[in-house]
Amino acid sequence: MTTTLLERVRADNFLDWPPEPGCLGCRHYRPIHSHGQPDSDRSLVCHYLLDTGRIRGCGLGRDCTRWEI
């Protein structure tokens, strides 16, 4: 039986860090991956660059001037 790379990767190799409270709710702040792993949406990142093609140019949380609903 052949396994896929995803099936061979250890679950603790996936990124997992606490969310940035000041970014929760922003449409650019989304999970970095899902990979079908349970609770894999815990690792959120700002996708402003991917969404707009421009660098955010501000910090995260309270320093962010690009927060959008």
C-alpha positions, -999 to +999 in steps of 0.1 A: +000+000+000+014+034-010+011+064+013+011+100+003+035+125+017+007+141+037+000+108+053+037+104+063+041+139+078+040+141+115+010+161+128+033+183+150+052+195+120+023+218+110+025+253+122+006+261+154+008+294+172-017+315+191-038+339+170-032+377+170-063+391+187-061+424+169-063+406+135-092+382+143-121+391+120-101+407+093-108+391+059-070+390+052-063+370+084-070+334+075-056+299+080-022+293+063-031+257+053-056+230+060-040+198+046-070+179+060-056+178+095-079+183+125-076+218+140-052+228+113-069+262+111-052+273+143-023+288+125-035+320+110-015+345+089-022+378+071-029+372+034-029+409+025-001+404+001-017+374-016-051+392-017-039+426-031-005+420-046+009+448-023+030+447+009+009+455+039+033+482+051+021+481+087+024+459+118+000+432+130-028+438+154-032+473+167-005+486+143-024+473+112-039+500+090-052+474+065-078+457+087-109+448+066-142+431+073 
